[in-house]
C-alpha cells in the first residue's frame, strides 16, 4: 500500500531523514520506534505532505505522492492524527467529527461511521455537544483519532497517541488501535515513544536512528532483540 524509497527530508539546512526506505502492506499495523529527534514524526509528516521530501519516492497504492499537496493526499485516503492531538478546542465534539468528514458526500456512510466511532469511544457520544477543549487529554486523543476515522482513511497515521496519558488510558488507546485495524481492516502506521506497547500491537516494526532505518522485522521478534531491549525497553 505504501512504499518509501530513499526519502530525504528536513527543515532548512537540517536533514532529518537521510534516505528512509520502508513498506507497508494493506491491513498491517506497522510501528516506527526511535529516540526523540530520530525522525519519526518527520517521516509521518513527509508522507502526509506537510513536510516536502527533497529526494526519493513515496508511493501510495502504486502512485507517487511526494509532490502532492496534503489536501490531495487526504483525498487519496491517508489521514494523520498529529502529535499533541490538535483538535479544534472551541468546536464541540460533534463539530470536530463533522470536520473529519468535510470532504465526504456520502451522508449515509458518514452517519454509519459516526455510529462506529461512538461505539469505539462511548464517552464521545456522551460528550458530543461539549467543547473539545474541555475534554481530558485521553478524551481529546480519542476525539483526534475519531476525527481522522470520519474521513474513512485507507491508511491511518498515528503520531505518539500515548503521549501525556495515564497508564490505564494508554492501555485503552492501544486496545482501540488494534480493534480499528481488525474491525475495519484500516492499515495503521504508528509512531510511538512507548516502544513496548507499540511492538505488542504491531505486526512489523522499523527502528529509526538519526534519520536512518537501522533495524526492521517482526514486531514480536524485536521485543526480544537485545539492542531494542537495551535502547528502547529499559531492559
Secondary structure, DSSP 8 states (H G I E B T S, - for coil): -EEEEEEEEEETTEEEEEEEEEEE-TT-EEEEE--TTSSHHHHHHHHHTSS-EEEEEEEETTEE-TTS-HHHHHHHTEEEE-TT----TTSBHHHHHHHHTTT---HHHHHHHHHHHHHH-HHHHHTTTSBGGGS-HHHHHHHHHHHHHTT--SEEEEE-TTTT--HHHHHHHHHHHHHHHHHH--EEEEE-S-HHHHHHH-SEEEEEETTEEEEEEEHHHHHT-HHHHHHHS--
